[in-house]
Amino acid sequence: MRYDNQEREQQVNPAQLDAIVSHWFVNERQRLSQPDILARYTLDTSDGLEAMVEWFSDPLEALNDAEGTFHQQSAEQRFMSHMNDFVDEALTLSQCQLFSHASRLYLSVKLTEAIIRLCNSAFDLEVYTRRERNRGFEPLFMPRSDSGNVQDFADNSRAALAESGLEVVPDVMATRGDVSTSSTVSHLVEWVNTQKSLILGETAFKSWQADRNRPCNRLIEFFGAKPIGQIQKIDMRNFFNWIIQCPSKPTHDVRDLSFKKQIEIANKQGLTRASINTADKELKLISGYFQQAVKLDILPKNPCHQVSPGKEAVRTVRDPGYSNTELSQIFSLPLFQARTDAQKARYGEAPYWLPVILAYTGARAEEIAQLYVKDIKQDKDDPQLWFFHIQEVRDCSGTLILAT
């Protein structure tokens, strides 16, 4: 039987092994709310909560360092022993068996890379959960722990291994059963985020998610447990109108409150509200979540489409700058008539040279104030010509012009 398994194993390619890792990753991420699963990836220390990234990254780094040396074989054995329980768990989930050294090593490496991402996800989730509970809220943004999905993952893995030359497409790594018309918006958001994290990787996903955190939190609070299949355009228009009641720049204390409480405070204190353009932008970001459900025929249509009344027209008034009279008043100040050593000691040359350079060049104050001495350049073709080299990205080592 072992020989027969080894023969079949020769037909397993890396993409099929990746499918096993992907199914395990999705299943594990949905179980992060369970204390015993969370304890795999985070640790409470005297300094606070820590992600156990180094527990997995250090052995992987040691394996990579040993590649091509006479220590490689022993390093591979140590690494596979370290990851053996996770490999067996992933294979059991997919109901597969692997015996060859190369296949199990490949699976160990890929699982380690996935686990490092899970450590960061588990840390972020636990920090969020503790903060919400400290505020007196039960977290809504939680991964589902659905034991019924385990068999779905196993079926998908067996199907993947049965087909030669399988190509894994991230959008179908989770079955349609994960989200349905009876799912809440919280579940929809978590489901789409899981898909995106698989596609983008941890770093890119955090950047992608950063713009969507506040809109998604608003969405979850507004709709609560209402099924996504019952959300209509009129509901999204009401949600749009709810956004523009929220304060635009709440203080730190207010920002930690629920959006309903924020609106109450904004009403009492007359705070500036979120603009129509802000609401329009947030609605477009949220629309992407519903569009994923439409794409997989979970929803018949996107309730966000054609809901926004449009962007608010913004009139830009050009700053006329200084008049000749104002310029005369500035340069008639005693500073420009006779500068004293006391003035130089307190502010350096900046009070004198900044207005002079601005008047001479017509540049912006922030462009001149950030110049360094080395930004004064001499024209290579005409040594008589000198100029300021104003640049956005640059090495900031050196001496500031206005400090000299």
Summary of the structure (lengths in Angstrom):
residues: 404
radius of gyration: 29.8
end to end distance: 82.1
largest distance: 98.8
contacts: 1079
relative contact order: 0.07
helix: 62%
strand: 4%
